[in-house]
Amino acid sequence: MLSLKASDGYQCFGQYLLGSDKTFADEIFSQLKGSGMITEYAKLHMDLVEEADGLPATVKTICCTLDEFTANCKHLAKEIFRLHTLKELL
């Protein structure tokens, strides 16, 4: 889940769906740039969220600069494309 800091708190503005393979999602999320230390100055958050019993639960959060966020979005798009392309080949 992608969030940015607004005047009334963090607002979700997008998400990447990494599928149902928890190991794959954890591996990809661990490759992202950013800091696990959440501060009041962090403007962009990326959260690894899993669904349990139909409810979302945040597993991990990283704070990103705009440059880190850009690199992360590129990396996520590449990995999701790779995942779906490999599925089609099998």
N, C-alpha and C positions, 0 to 999 in steps of 0.2 A: 504494500500500500504506500502511496506517495502522499505526503502531507507537507503543507507550508504553514508557517506561523502567521496568523492574522490577529487583528486586534482582540478578537474574542476567543483565542486559543488556536489550536492546530486544526486545519481544515483539510480533509482528504480531497485530492483533485485527480487521482488516477490510481490504477493498479495494473500490475502484471500478473498473469495467471501462470504459475509454474507447474501446474498439474498436481496429481495426487501422490507422487513419489516423494515422501518426506526427506529421504536421503539426498535426492537430487536437489530439492529446494534448499536444504541446509548447506549443501556444497556450493551452490551458486551464490547464496546470500553471503557466505563466508568470504567469497572472492571480491565483494564490493568494497569500494573505497569509502572511508568516513571514520567516524569515531563512535565508539559505544558509550562514551561519556556524554550524557545529555545535559546541556546547559540552557539557561534562559536566552542566550544569544544565538542558539542554533535556529536557523530559519527554515531549513529543509530536513525532513525526516523520511527515512525509508524503513518500513516495518515489514518483518516476515510474519505473516498472519496465517494461522491454520484454523480450519473450521472443525468444531467438535460439537456434535449433537445439534447442528444447524446454526451454531453461534460462533462468531469470529473471536479468536483469542490471539493476542500479540505474543509471539515467541521471542523475537529479537527486534531491537531498534538501533539504527545508526543515524547520526547527524551528519549532514554533508554540506560542503560548500557548493556553490553553483558548478564549479569545474568538476568536482567529484561526482555530483549528481548527473552531469552530462555524461561522464565516462561510465557511470553505473547504468544509465538508461541504454547506452550503446551496447554494453556488455550483456545486459538482460535480453535485449532484442536479438542479439547474435545467438545466445544460448537457447532461447525459445525457438528461433528459426531452426537451429541445428537439431533440437529435440524433435520437432515436427517433421523435418526432412528425413531424419533417420527412421522415424516411425513409418513413413510412407515407403521407404526402401525395404523394410522388413516384411 
